[in-house]
Amino acid sequence: MKKAISSADDLAQFVRKHRKSLGMTQVDLAGACGLGPRFIGDLERGKPTCEIGKTLQLLTMLGIELTAIARTDSND
């Protein structure tokens, strides 16, 4: 599944949907990737100040690849 993520809320929705598709609770996911359930909840609520390192750790555990694509200015 491919999805453009442009905000903390977009990431929150994507992570929540993927976690649920795997049949995992927030507590299950927290335990599987060595993070606290509070962090999982904060991320899934779209908290914009979640630590990037922990977020990347969680995405890796879920099997989600994060790819950055530079946008080009069409006026160049």
Backbone as JSON, one array per atom type, in Angstrom:
{
  "sequence": "MKKAISSADDLAQFVRKHRKSLGMTQVDLAGACGLGPRFIGDLERGKPTCEIGKTLQLLTMLGIELTAIARTDSND",
  "N": [[0.85, -1.17, 0.0], [0.6, 2.18, -0.86], [1.08, 5.47, 0.26], [0.81, 8.93, 0.49], [2.3, 10.9, 2.9], [1.79, 13.73, 4.68], [1.5, 15.0, 7.04], [1.41, 14.88, 10.67], [-1.01, 13.8, 11.43], [-1.75, 12.35, 9.14], [0.21, 10.33, 9.18], [-0.45, 9.16, 11.61], [-3.01, 8.04, 11.11], [-2.34, 6.2, 9.11], [-0.53, 4.46, 10.43], [-2.18, 3.48, 12.51], [-4.21, 2.16, 11.02], [-2.69, 0.2, 9.71], [-1.6, -1.22, 11.88], [-3.95, -2.27, 13.02], [-4.79, -3.86, 10.9], [-3.01, -5.89, 11.11], [-3.92, -7.14, 13.31], [-3.16, -6.32, 15.83], [-2.99, -4.91, 19.12], [-2.47, -1.67, 20.65], [-0.88, -2.1, 22.87], [0.21, -4.61, 22.3], [1.79, -3.93, 20.06], [3.52, -2.04, 21.19], [4.98, -3.67, 22.96], [6.17, -5.42, 21.12], [7.96, -3.82, 19.74], [9.51, -2.66, 21.65], [8.75, -0.25, 22.85], [6.9, 2.19, 24.76], [3.38, 1.92, 25.56], [2.15, 4.38, 25.75], [3.61, 6.01, 24.0], [2.88, 4.86, 21.55], [0.15, 5.41, 21.52], [0.24, 8.24, 21.53], [1.48, 8.71, 19.04], [-0.44, 7.59, 17.31], [-2.5, 9.34, 17.72], [-1.68, 11.51, 16.41], [0.22, 13.22, 17.49], [2.43, 15.81, 17.08], [5.02, 15.98, 18.05], [6.33, 13.6, 18.48], [9.12, 11.47, 18.95], [11.47, 11.09, 16.36], [13.28, 8.96, 16.05], [12.15, 6.87, 17.59], [9.77, 6.66, 16.21], [10.65, 5.79, 13.68], [11.68, 3.33, 14.46], [9.34, 2.0, 15.19], [7.96, 1.99, 12.71], [9.66, 0.37, 11.22], [9.38, -2.06, 12.59], [6.74, -2.62, 11.98], [7.01, -3.17, 9.35], [6.95, -1.14, 7.52], [8.11, 0.86, 5.01], [9.84, 3.84, 4.86], [10.03, 6.38, 2.61], [11.67, 9.09, 1.2], [10.92, 11.67, -1.0], [12.08, 14.16, -2.98], [10.43, 17.11, -3.79], [10.0, 18.79, -6.84], [10.31, 22.08, -8.07], [8.0, 23.37, -10.25], [8.47, 25.68, -11.6], [11.11, 25.91, -12.24]],
  "CA": [[0.0, 0.0, 0.0], [1.38, 3.4, -0.98], [0.31, 6.6, 0.78], [1.56, 10.17, 0.72], [2.17, 11.38, 4.28], [2.21, 15.13, 4.72], [1.26, 15.56, 8.37], [1.4, 13.91, 11.77], [-2.31, 13.13, 11.39], [-1.69, 11.34, 8.07], [1.01, 9.22, 9.69], [-1.24, 8.52, 12.68], [-4.06, 7.22, 10.5], [-1.69, 5.11, 8.39], [0.0, 3.5, 11.41], [-3.31, 2.84, 13.19], [-4.85, 1.25, 10.09], [-1.79, -0.92, 9.46], [-1.55, -2.01, 13.13], [-5.2, -3.01, 13.15], [-4.83, -4.9, 9.86], [-2.17, -6.99, 11.62], [-4.6, -7.71, 14.46], [-2.4, -5.97, 17.04], [-3.42, -3.79, 19.95], [-1.37, -0.75, 20.92], [-0.01, -2.75, 23.85], [0.95, -5.63, 21.54], [2.78, -3.25, 19.23], [4.52, -1.46, 22.09], [5.84, -4.76, 23.43], [6.91, -6.0, 20.0], [9.06, -2.96, 19.27], [10.25, -2.14, 22.79], [8.34, 1.11, 23.16], [5.79, 2.26, 25.7], [2.05, 2.09, 24.97], [1.84, 5.82, 25.68], [4.18, 6.52, 22.75], [2.04, 4.36, 20.44], [-1.08, 6.21, 21.57], [0.56, 9.61, 21.09], [1.71, 8.68, 17.59], [-1.71, 7.32, 16.62], [-3.36, 10.51, 17.87], [-1.12, 12.56, 15.58], [1.04, 14.17, 18.25], [3.5, 16.2, 16.15], [6.34, 16.03, 18.68], [6.85, 12.25, 18.73], [10.53, 11.32, 18.58], [11.64, 10.47, 15.05], [13.96, 7.67, 16.2], [11.15, 5.88, 18.03], [8.81, 6.5, 15.12], [11.29, 4.94, 12.69], [11.75, 1.99, 15.05], [7.99, 1.44, 15.1], [7.67, 1.73, 11.3], [10.46, -0.8, 10.83], [8.76, -3.25, 13.17], [5.5, -2.87, 11.25], [7.33, -3.49, 7.97], [6.62, 0.02, 6.7], [9.3, 1.53, 4.5], [9.69, 5.28, 4.74], [10.79, 6.86, 1.47], [11.58, 10.54, 1.01], [11.03, 12.08, -2.39], [12.18, 15.62, -3.08], [9.53, 17.72, -4.76], [10.67, 19.75, -7.7], [9.52, 23.27, -8.35], [7.66, 23.36, -11.67], [8.88, 26.96, -12.19], [12.55, 25.87, -12.52]],
  "C": [[0.91, 1.24, 0.0], [0.51, 4.57, -0.53], [1.23, 7.79, 0.97], [1.26, 10.65, 2.14], [2.67, 12.81, 4.32], [1.95, 15.79, 6.07], [1.32, 14.45, 9.41], [0.08, 13.14, 11.79], [-2.35, 12.05, 10.3], [-0.93, 10.11, 8.53], [0.24, 8.44, 10.75], [-2.28, 7.57, 12.09], [-3.46, 6.0, 9.8], [-1.21, 4.03, 9.36], [-1.15, 2.75, 12.09], [-3.96, 1.8, 12.28], [-3.99, 0.01, 9.86], [-1.71, -1.83, 10.7], [-2.79, -2.87, 13.26], [-5.31, -4.11, 12.1], [-3.99, -6.11, 10.25], [-2.79, -7.66, 12.85], [-3.9, -7.42, 15.78], [-3.09, -4.84, 17.8], [-2.22, -2.85, 20.1], [-0.38, -1.36, 21.9], [0.83, -3.84, 23.18], [2.1, -4.99, 20.76], [3.89, -2.66, 20.08], [5.5, -2.53, 22.55], [6.72, -5.32, 22.33], [8.08, -5.13, 19.56], [9.8, -2.27, 20.42], [9.96, -0.69, 23.13], [7.18, 1.07, 24.14], [4.46, 2.45, 24.98], [1.66, 3.57, 24.85], [2.39, 6.42, 24.39], [3.32, 6.11, 21.57], [0.76, 5.19, 20.38], [-0.85, 7.63, 21.09], [0.74, 9.66, 19.58], [0.4, 8.49, 16.84], [-2.73, 8.43, 16.8], [-2.81, 11.69, 17.07], [-0.31, 13.59, 16.32], [2.27, 14.53, 17.4], [4.9, 16.19, 16.75], [6.9, 14.66, 19.04], [8.28, 12.15, 18.2], [10.67, 10.55, 17.27], [12.32, 9.11, 15.16], [13.0, 6.57, 16.62], [10.13, 5.61, 16.93], [9.38, 5.59, 14.04], [11.4, 3.5, 13.18], [10.4, 1.28, 14.91], [7.65, 1.1, 13.65], [8.42, 0.51, 10.81], [9.82, -2.07, 11.34], [7.48, -3.62, 12.43], [5.76, -3.25, 9.79], [6.98, -2.37, 7.01], [7.92, 0.71, 6.3], [8.99, 3.01, 4.33], [10.61, 5.76, 3.62], [10.59, 8.36, 1.34], [11.81, 10.86, -0.45], [11.03, 13.6, -2.42], [11.2, 16.11, -4.14], [10.33, 18.7, -5.6], [9.73, 20.92, -7.96], [9.26, 23.32, -9.85], [8.06, 24.66, -12.37], [10.37, 26.98, -12.52], [12.82, 25.68, -13.99]]
}
